[in-house]
Amino acid sequence: MDSVVLGIESSCDDTAAAVVVAGRVRSSIVSSQRIHADFGGVVPELASRAHQRLIVPVVDSALVEAGVTREDITAVGVTYGPGLAGSLLVGLSFAKAYALGLGVPLIGVNHLEGHIYSVFIEDESPAFPYLCLIVSGGHTQLVIVEENFEHSVLGSTLDDAAGEAFDKVAKLLDLGYPGGPVIDRLAAAGDPSFHTFPRSRPGGYDFSFSGLKTSVLYYLNGFDDKTRTMLLEEHLNDICASFQQAVVDVLVDALDRAIDETGIRDIAIVGGVSANTALRRDARKMADAAGARLFIPPLEYSVDNGAMIAMAAYFKLRAGITSPWTLTAHPDLALDRQTSQIA
């Protein structure tokens, strides 16, 4: 049998495992932890305990769905950062023991690297080098991706990530957690020109969404309680659409400028926020106008999943890149601005 890579993802509140055989996804299992919605955000201790309970059945299910056995596995890929320390340790410890017991290589995968390589899950994929916009709950970065895991970060968020801004604004509007999908759904019936929220462009390709979030707060606080209640009853969809459009405009503008300045015509948008319908719509319009090819993973591979980790590990295995048994969890792991090989 060709290479069989097991991928494990446990960086936050999703316990996920997948199997990639010869570069093709054969299974992808994700167990999401719903309990965090009651707290308005992820509770780290609850997340790590849930991972401990779920990781064995999730991995077993991935093997069964893929039609492979443990003995078929040729490498184990696992997220080692960034993420919640306790959650990362559960996945990494399990992966180490699993790989060691099977006598196969361990391959550590940067979670952001997993998102970057999620665009190779589909049959049609970008050519190197390509521009990749990573937009998730904790990260917003624009990266040039080269072959052999070489990368160059053009810009990063200076404060809140795009997904974090969605969640915080949703909390201001009392929409629950996670807020991104709810705002996206409500915005579909709203008028994005209802109110003009600021489009922050700090310089270069860096991003800043903290001011946008604060502007929503100030806007709401500009009304007395009775008027604000009436406003939200009548124009909640419009406020969501106006806020969402401000985020989308900043992201699409950065990609548009990067296409023009680098000349790279293959672009990708990855991470949880790439599921946003307005972002997908406006990015496709921009790409068509720029003569560029746009790649966005299917919805199930935009959020955290094991398939993207297995796919990145598969590419690493092909390149002869493996990790030592001393690999440790790195909660604050990032893609820096230097062009370098990712560990």
Secondary structure, DSSP 8 states (H G I E B T S, - for coil): ---EEEEEE-SSSEEEEEEEETTEEEEEEEEE-GGGGGGTS--HHHHHHHHHHHHHHHHHHHHHHHT--GGG--EEEEEEESS-HHHHHHHHHHHHHHHHHHT--EEEEEHHHHHHGGGGSSSS---SSEEEEEE-SS-EEEEEE-GGGEEEEEEEBSSS-HHHHHHHHHHHTT--SS-HHHHHHHHTTS-TTSS-------STT-B--HHHHHHHHHHHHTS-HHHHHHHHHHHHHHHHHHHHHHHHHHHHHHHHHHHHHH---EEEEESGGGG-HHHHHHHHHHHHHHT-EEE---HHHHSS-HHHHHHHHHHHHHTT--B-TT----TT----SS-EE--
